[in-house]
């Protein structure tokens, strides 16, 4: 029984890591596209809000990774 639980936890950890990597790649690509657009296409407040969201996401990722390494 213990092995099945440990295997399940390992799978979930791997899944979250993969999800984090895919989400990070998506956000980086989307950020490049948003910042490359002209001002009249995407307003400055939208760009600032997106960058704030990306910054928060990055800070959260760093925090979670540092806790995992302990």
Secondary structure, 3 states (H helix, E strand, C coil): CHHHHHHHHHHHHHHHHHHHHHHHHHHHHHHHHHHHCCCCCCCHHHHHHHHHHHHHHHHHHHHHHHHHHC
